[in-house]
Amino acid sequence: MDQQTGKKALTLKTLTKSSVWDIQENDIFRMWEGADKDAEVRENIRHFVDIIRSAFMVEEIAGDLQLVKAKYEKQGYKVGQVRLDENQKAIWAIKKRPIMRVTDLTYENIRHITASKLIEVLDRNFGGGWDSLSQSIKDIIESGFDISTTTLPKDRLHKKGGLYEKKLEDGFEVLEVAKGTWVEAIFAKAKPEKEKLHMQFSSSYSDNGEDDDADVEIEDNYNKPDEDDIELDGPNDDDITEDNYSTMMDLDSSDPDEEAENLADYSNE
């Protein structure tokens, strides 16, 4: 799906703080047309306005419409009317938030700029090279771009067949940051979009609407004792005879009369 098709598929109710970066000012007015007739939109206007404001500057115009409208249009705003409900209309001046500095970069908009735009933003803010950026800004950039750097003497950076040449051939954009007689090269290339994995759960119903569990035989183990609860059976009284009696019973073989004799001897001592 190309970008234009993706834009047409978006509606006010399907906008997110990421996809809102894909649309322009006129798209906002188009999406809002007739939205006041949707009960969900009427009940959650603040929610949808917050999403729009995350990517656009929105100003409500009051007073002398023509004078104020001309003022905003001169600053690059688009001016139009939106209906907030059946009885309330508003005139909005809307302008896409510019991404000019590294601090303008967010996880929501990082994948909506090109590598050349990123290089432009970095070039406008750089002083000490890649390491001069905060870790939080690096994390945002690297969530959308493959970044690599190298620092070489100025006369060796563009060496034929070197890293610089190979990176350009691989489609990387490059920013050169001078550091005295050395140069730091920062290479950037947009990461490919990863397809979202959708987990599929097997249904207990077949395609013909029948319950697949109907043919499953369920073993009733309710009254079956656990293995840990099984006791070993003792000898059966019917199996005991004179020949095996002594082996079946653990009897003390000591003679009680003999023990008494020994105790008597011990007391006489």
N, C-alpha and C positions, 0 to 999 in steps of 0.2 A: 504494500500500500504506500503510495507516495505521500508526500507531506500535505499537498493540497487536498487529497482525498481524506486524509486524517483530520484536517481542519473542518471539512464539511460534516464529518461524522460527529463532531463535538457539539454538545448542547450545553445550555446553562447548568442543567442538572448533572451532566457528566464531567464537568470541569473539575480538575484537581489543581493543587498548588504547583504541580509539575507541568501538566498539559496546558495550563493557562499561558505559559510562556510561548506556546506555539501559535497563538492567535494575535491579531492586531486590534487596534481601537475600533475599527468599523465592525469587526466581528462581535464585539461586546454589544453594540446597539442592535445588531441583527438578532443575536441570541435572546435579547431582552424583549423583543417584539412578541407579544402574546403570552409572555411568561407569567404575567399577572393573573392570567386565567387559570394557572395551575395552582391548586391548593397547596401543594408541597412547597412551591416557591414562595407563595404569600406567607406561609407560616415560618419560613426559614430565610427571609430576605437578608438578615445580618450575616448568616453563614455564607451565602453566595457573594455578597459584597466583600466579605473578608478575603475570599479566594481571589476575587478580581483585584483587590488592593494589594495582594502579595506580589503582583507583577505589573500593576498599573497605578499611576497616580490619578486619583479621582477627586475632582473638585465640583461642588454643587454651585451653580451660578444663580445669583439672586440680584435684584436691582435692575439697572439699565442693561437689558440683555445684549443689545447690539454693541454697546461700548465694551462690556466685559468679555463678550464672545470674541471680539476682534483682538483683545488683549491676550487671551489664552491661545487663540489660533496663531498669533505671532510667535508664541513660545513653542509651537509644535503640537498643541493639543487638538484633539478632535472634539467637536461639540455636538451634542445631540440630546434628544428627549427620551426619557425612560418613564414607564408607568410603574409605580411601586404598588399600587392597588387600584381598584375601580375608581376611587375618588381622589387619588393623589398622583400627580405627575411631578417630575423633576427634570431640570436641565443639567446635564453633566458635561464637564470638560475632562477628557481622558487622555492620558499619555503613557506610553510604555516606559517602564522604569529603565533607565540606561544602565548598562554594565560597563563602567568606566574604570573602576579600581578593583583590586583584588578583594577588597572588603565587600564588593557588590556580589561576589560569587557565593552561591548557595548550593546545597545538594539538589534543590528543586530546579535550578536553572543551568547547572553546569553542563548537562547533556543537550542543552538547547542552543549552544554556541559552537562555532567551528574552531578548529585548531588555530587558524589564522587569527580569529577574533581573540582567542586566549593569548596568543603571542603579543597581540596589540595591547591587551590589558596588562600583561606582565611587563612589557616594554615601558608602559606609562608609569609603572610603579617601582620598577627595579632600581636598585642602587648597589646592593651587596651580593646579588646573584640569588640562586635558588635557596641557599641556606639562610638567606635573610628573611624568608617567609616564615610565618608562624606554623606550627605543626597542624593546627586546625585548618588553615588555608590549604596547606599541602594535601591534607586528607580529602578535602572537597575536590581539588583539582584532579587528584589521582583516582577519584571515584568515577571520573568520566574520561580521563586521558592517560595514555601510557607516557610516562615522563622518564627521560634519562639525561644525564649531564656528563660533560667531560671538560677538563681545563687543560689547555695546551699552550705552548708558546705561539705567538701570533703567526709566525712563519711556518708552523707545522700543522695548524688546524685544518687547512684546506689541502693537505697533501693528497695527491691523486691515489685513489684506492683505499683511502683511510676511512675512519668511522664516520666523519662528516658526510662524505660522499655517499656511503652506504645508507645512512639514515635518510638522506634526501630521496634516494632511489626507492626506499621502503615507504615513502609517503609521509614522512615526518616534516612538520614545520620547525623552524629553528630560530632561536633568539641568541644573539651574540652579546655578551656582557664583557666589556673591556676591563681588565684588571692589570693595569700597568703594561708590561710587555707580554702578558699572558691574556688569554681570552677564555671565558667560560661559555660553552655552547649548551643551551637548554633545548632539548628536542621534545616535541609534543605531537601526539597522534591520537585521535579519538578512538576510544575503545568500542568494539562492536557491541551492539545491543544484545543482551542475553535474553533468550526466550524464557518466559515464566513457566515454571513447572506446575502442572495442575494434577493433584493427586486424584486418582480414580478409586472409588470404593466399590467393591463388587456388591451387587444387590442380591437380596435373598429371593428376588422374583425374576423369573426367566422372561425372555422377550415376549412370550405368548401370554404373560400375565399370571402364569401359574407359579405357585410357591415352590421354589427349588428344594426347599427343606422337606417337602412332602414325602420324597423317596428316601430320605435319610433315616436309617434305623438307629434309634436311640437306645443305648444299653442302660438298663435300670440297675444302677449300683447302689441304690439308696440304702438297702439293708446289708450290703456287702461290707464286712469289716475291713478296716484298714490293715495294711501289712503289719504295722507296728502294734496293732491290737490283737493279732493272732497269737493264741497260747498253744504251746506244744501239748499234745494229748498225753496224759499219763497212762500207765499200764492198765489194761483191762483185767478186772478181777477174774474173768473166766479163763484168761490165758495163764494165770499163775498156777504152777504145780510144785510138787515137792522138789523136783530137780532144779527148777529155776528160781525158787523163792528167794534164796540167798542173794542171787544176782539181781533180782528185781527190787529188793529193799536194801537200803543202806543201814545195816544194823551194827551196833557197837559190839565188837568181838571180845571185849574184856569180860572176865569172870567177876561178878560182884563179891563172891565169897573170898576170892583171892585178894581183892582190893581191901576187904575188911581185915584179912590176916595181916597185910602189910601195914595197915593203920595201927593195929594192935601192937605190932613189933615196934613201930615208931614211938608209940606212947610209953612202952616199957623202957625204952632207952632214956 
